[in-house]
Amino acid sequence: MRLGVLMLGRGAHAAACVGVMEELQRRQALPYAVCGLHAGAWPAALVMAGRDAAGLREALVQAARLGPRLLRPDVRAGVMLRGGRQALCTGVCLQRLLSMQAGERVLAMCERHGLLICRMARNGRPVIFSTRVYPQDEDAIVTLQASVSFAARAAMGFSPFLSPLDWMGSALIQQENAAFACHQLELMGAQRVLIIAPQSSPRREPDALELATWGLGGIKEEELPEHTAVLRVPMPEDIGPLSLDRLTACAQAGKQAAESGLDGAFERMGMAFCRVLPFRRTYCGV
């Protein structure tokens, strides 16, 4: 059974995907293909570049050390709130981190299957950065000719907090459609799709990023393809999307949610008694 994993998460909350991947590896249920939306593009890019659970954890610790410096403000918040066209952060530090962790190899040279999806700000047309050619029946632009780090950074662009990247004469901004992303994973060959969806605590005061994205996106389960399951990860109430120095705690929340919720998610996908491919081979000595 080929498992696809869709990684979501705003800001620091995307680190929950690292904890879930650790549990999937422990269960020898490595995904056939991954997709990253929003900040989930960061862990997805690392998986596509060949990092295992230990490599993801190493990258997580490295990012946590940088913390808020990853989104160092470049203009006063007042300019942003008055509708200024400049982003709060250009993302230069983030781009350097992605280049260092995921590398500058072209997507077609990646070790594992994966997709990073965003859309053109000019016309809303989906742009899919893919590691493999696959049948495409949507009105989308698919390309393999970009670096992993560029594609991940493009998928994370959310003005006014993080400036979009330009590509083919248009700015690239975040894609919000989880159902579309699941469909693309299926077209790539995944037979089941697990969605990792970090959830902000309703008891905490929303930070600026949560307020700006309030009501955007979200998962409409009735629109998801068949054989899809959502693993919701409750986040600690003292950690918001901008708590970039608390990535390790976010990953731990993801691991705990996976330990308790993966069995139910697999059952909802109809794969409770199936083997997940690719699986680790066991070699017997002679």
Secondary structure, DSSP 8 states (H G I E B T S, - for coil): -BEEEEE--SGGGGGHHHHHHHHHHHTT---SEEEE-GGGHHHHHHHHTT--HHHHHHHHHHHHHHGGGGG--SS-HHHHHTT-SS-S---HHHHHHHHHHH-S-BGGG-SSEEEEEEEETTT--EEEEESS-----SS-EEE--SBHHHHHHHHT-BTTTB--EEETTEEEEE---HHHHHHHHHHHT-SEEEEEEEE--TTS---HHHHHTTTSS---GGGS-TTEEEEEEE--TT--TT-TT-HHHHHHHHHHHHHHHHHHHHHHHT-TT---BS--------
